[in-house]
Amino acid sequence: MGAEHAWLLAAIPAGAFVVLALFGRYLARGGDWLGIAAIATSFALFFPVLADFLSEGDGLGPFTAAVEWTRIGDFSFPMGIFVDPITIVMLAVITTVAFMVNIFSVGYMKGEPRYWWFFAVLQLFAASMILLVLADNLLLLYIAWELVGLCSFLLIGFYWEKRSAVEAAKKAFVTTRIGDVGLLIGIILLWREAGTFNIQEILRLAEEGHFGHTYLLVAMLFIFIGAMGKSAQVPFHVWLPDAMEGPTPVSALIHAATMVVAGVYLVNRMLPAFEVVDETLLVITVVGLVTAILTGFMAFAQTDIKKVLAYSTVGQLGFMFVAAGAGAPEASMFHLMTHAFFKALLFLAAGSVIIGTHHHQDMNELGGLWKRMPITGTTFLIGSLALAGVPPLAGFWSKDEILVVLDKQWGPWAVSLLGFAAILTAFYTTRLFIRTFLGQPRDPHIAEHTTETPPVMTGPLLFLALLSVVSGLVVFHEVGTALGFPGGFGEFVFLPSHGPHGYEFDAAFAGASVVLALLGIFTSGWLYWGGRLDRSTRLAEWQPRLYDMLVNKFYFDELYQAAIDYGILGFSYVVSWFDRYVVNDTGVDGSAQVTGYAGFILKHLQSGRLPHYAMSLALGVVVLAVAGLVMRG
């Protein structure tokens, strides 16, 4: 099997979805074994695809394969796949995390209604994301993009009996649709000028100056709006925390390997075009910085363990966008990869806590769980330290790379802001771990009935914990070459215009990165160690308005609700009034009424009596004669 057969990685889980959707309820154990087998096959097939990719030439590809989908006159539209280093990284992340999520779900979803349907949609979710990253053209990418959104809607609203789950699914769907409209407009603009949907051809034309500067600027900003919506960047971030209403394995899949990383992938895929209109790079950087800082503050006051992790995801996506805005896809994709492993670990560990405590996930009810859940607690600690950026775990290396490239592109101001966001990350991550696993149980009844989860759930945790430890080491040249790559991560993933980027250890940035992480960790430890809340309570009482602002997430939801109530609904009322009274009553009914009234008047001209008609003829002659005399005069 070669890299040109990579489409099978999407086709196999897609086929499993069809079988499970039609017959899953009749299969043994709801067909979970079929879903696991399908994604395990995709995971296994990734390695021959990788081996074939690395064996050809310099191991940088790309591989392409396409078929003609349709022809309209002289316009031929092929559908195909494109495999390059960015695609390889995404395939590794998607298949690995999806495989672990499927295994974990066997334990987490045991006994749930519609068990078979859950595994069916999981397969479609993975297949859609794989198709998205394989697509060689923007139209196929958009089809997969919408399929990913559909799957998220179905899985976030999986517990449709709960009103909150239904509302969260609708919120996610509507919010991301706004970004998707922007993406569609950008795709149409690029196609209109380029005459093709092929991504590589569009990038080539952009670099050669085929597009006007303003035209390309507008098109790429619309493309970025699509990425912002999918990756939940401010102000589109509001849907992602509410998406925690879905089953926890879904949260792991959405946050680590599928939906939210689609926007980061798109920006890195289209980065050569963004660089042509470099104003967009500043926009991308600013959006990423604002998102990383704001969501870091929002995570401070959350007590639901899944919502803390949700805001963490949004913030880390901001880090990835900052790296892309610095023109460094190698740093952005590197953090995407390491983050996928430790964030999947953290969400699945949170799911393990929920099952082990019999569905409790509020930190105010937890505490002291490490003794009763040692595997979950240890793996959660590894994921937390990786997220905080503590060496030598994976998150340290990828965050360090982002700080270095950010300094080269934008200078100290941007590094300072992102460094502050890194402190916030370490702070709320430590707070989450301490309040969940350390100290004394806040609810003894919950602690007494807490047990470690079965191996089908702890196994994926251990595997992802291992990846959270070692995956960052691929940044080194020696590790990369030992694994068969041309070099370290930056020597494998890079823009052709920039060339490969070998990792250079910068002691100053590395030291600063460690200091930032430790500052956040020790500050949080000082506030919460031993289960104490008196210091944090005094801090909240010192600035109650600031605390309320954090609890209410800077009032973004309230602002949007007010905009809907007083803006959109008000405008809708005006449109409704115009439609009712102007279009309907006046335009439609009014014309009918005028015609009826005219008929009523005219009917009096038809009396059926000859003297009346003779009089009318005489009057007509007189009128015509008078008119003729007037015109002559």
BELWOCOR-V787189 format. One line per field, one symbol per residue. burial: # if it has 24 or more other ideal C-beta (glycine too) atoms within 12 Angstrom, else .. Layout:
burial->???
//
This chain:
burial->..##.############.###..#.....###.##########.###.##.###....######.#..........#################################..#.##############################################.....#..##.#################.###.##.########.##....#...###############################################################..##############################################################################..####.######.##.#################.###############.##...##.#######################.##...##..#.##..######################..#..#.###########....##.#.....##.###.######.###.##..#.#..#.............#..##.##..#.........................................................................
//
